[in-house]
Amino acid sequence: MDVIVNKAEQKLLKLSADPETRREYEAREKALSDERSRLKDAEDNGILKVVQSLLNSGMTIAEASKHTPYSEDELKRLLKIN
């Protein structure tokens, strides 16, 4: 356990030493947090189930996205569609 903590501390020191690397890291963490929040929101509101039902009925992802607050690309990502 101490080895893991030590590695984490070393990584934190490295990131905090370089402002550009720290900004990139923080931007990435924010993007991941935003994605998790959007997925949670979509799940909580049942949007993903409705969209999946629409797709199963033959609607395209582009058409389905017009009926949600999510773009076509966001729905593909949330539904894990390539």
C-alpha positions, -999 to +999 in steps of 0.1 A: +000+000+000+028+024+008+043+018-026+011+029-043+009+060-021+045+068-028+040+065-066+009+087-064+028+113-044+056+112-070+032+117-099+015+146-081+048+163-075+057+159-112+024+172-124+025+202-100+061+211-112+050+217-148+022+242-152+013+231-188+012+194-178-009+203-148-034+222-170-036+193-194-042+169-165-069+191-150-086+196-184-086+158-189-100+152-154-127+178-160-137+162-193-139+128-176-160+142-148-183+159-172-188+127-192-196+108-160-221+135-150-238+135-185-240+097-184-255+097-149-280+124-159-290+104-190-294+072-170-313+090-142-337+105-167-342+073-186-331+089-218-308+061-228-335+035-225-358+057-247-332+063-273-323+026-274-360+018-279-362+043-307-331+028-323-346-007-320-378+006-337-357+016-367-350+053-359-316+065-368-292+079-342-294+112-360-332+113-357-332+101-321-306+128-311-331+155-323-354+144-294-328+146-267-304+172-253-275+151-266-257+153-300-254+123-322-218+118-312-227+121-275-254+095-278-230+071-297-205+075-268-232+071-241-246+040-258-212+027-268-220+027-305-192+029-330 
